């Protein structure tokens, strides 16, 4: 609305149908991530995607914990 785009204009610029855009707007989880990325591109917000995981402290800790070596138990012979 702020960019004064109609649903038809927005869907045409995204390359999707109007019903698909309507489902995206309603938060329908069946709409693919690519459709969301295209919508952000049309709105000029696609560069903000890089910011989403830029400071993912929890993700880094989880990744670090999975790469640490674990001691194996040795069974008595």
Backbone torsions as a table, in degrees:
resi	resn	phi	psi	omega
1	UNK	NA	-41.7	-179.1
2	UNK	-62.0	-32.0	-179.1
3	UNK	-90.1	3.5	177.4
4	UNK	56.0	43.9	175.6
5	UNK	-104.0	134.8	173.5
6	UNK	-76.9	165.6	177.3
7	UNK	-60.6	-39.7	179.6
8	UNK	-63.8	-46.1	179.5
9	UNK	-62.8	-44.2	-179.1
10	UNK	-62.7	-46.8	-178.6
11	UNK	-65.5	-37.3	177.7
12	UNK	-64.5	-43.7	179.5
13	UNK	-65.6	-31.2	178.8
14	UNK	-81.1	-21.3	-176.8
15	UNK	78.8	31.3	178.0
16	UNK	-128.0	169.2	177.6
17	UNK	-81.0	162.1	177.4
18	UNK	-60.6	-43.0	177.3
19	UNK	-59.9	-36.0	177.8
20	UNK	-65.0	-44.1	177.8
21	UNK	-62.7	-40.7	177.9
22	UNK	-61.7	-41.2	177.6
23	UNK	-64.2	-39.2	177.3
24	UNK	-61.6	-45.6	-179.6
25	UNK	-63.1	-30.6	-179.9
26	UNK	-83.8	-6.3	179.5
27	UNK	83.5	22.0	179.2
28	UNK	-62.7	121.0	-176.5
29	UNK	-72.8	-9.0	178.7
30	UNK	-79.6	-11.7	178.3
31	UNK	-77.3	130.6	-176.4
32	UNK	-68.8	156.8	179.1
33	UNK	-61.8	-31.9	179.1
34	UNK	-61.2	-34.8	178.5
35	UNK	-66.4	-41.3	177.4
36	UNK	-62.8	-42.5	179.3
37	UNK	-63.0	-40.8	177.7
38	UNK	-64.3	-39.8	178.3
39	UNK	-62.8	-43.2	178.4
40	UNK	-63.4	-36.8	177.6
41	UNK	-63.6	-43.9	178.9
42	UNK	-62.6	-36.8	-178.3
43	UNK	-84.0	-3.2	179.5
44	UNK	77.5	23.3	-177.7
45	UNK	-112.0	8.3	-175.8
46	UNK	-65.1	-27.1	179.3
47	UNK	-70.9	-19.5	178.6
48	UNK	-71.8	-15.3	178.7
49	UNK	-60.5	-36.3	-179.3
50	UNK	-63.6	-25.8	-178.5
51	UNK	-76.2	-20.5	-175.9
52	UNK	-59.1	-44.0	-177.2
53	UNK	-111.8	13.2	-177.0
54	UNK	-63.0	-34.9	-177.6
55	UNK	-122.0	61.2	-176.0
56	UNK	-95.3	76.3	-177.1
57	UNK	-62.2	-44.2	180.0
58	UNK	-62.2	-43.9	179.0
59	UNK	-60.1	-40.5	178.6
60	UNK	-65.4	-42.5	179.5
61	UNK	-64.0	-40.9	178.4
62	UNK	-64.3	-42.4	179.0
63	UNK	-64.7	-42.0	179.3
64	UNK	-64.3	-39.4	-178.5
65	UNK	-68.7	-29.3	-178.9
66	UNK	-81.2	-14.8	-179.6
67	UNK	-97.0	-7.0	178.4
68	UNK	-73.8	146.3	-179.1
69	UNK	-81.6	141.0	178.4
70	UNK	-105.5	145.2	177.7
71	UNK	-73.4	138.5	176.6
72	UNK	-93.7	141.4	173.6
73	UNK	-79.7	136.6	175.1
74	UNK	-105.6	132.6	178.7
75	UNK	-83.6	145.5	178.9
76	UNK	-62.3	139.8	-177.9
77	UNK	-82.5	NA	NA
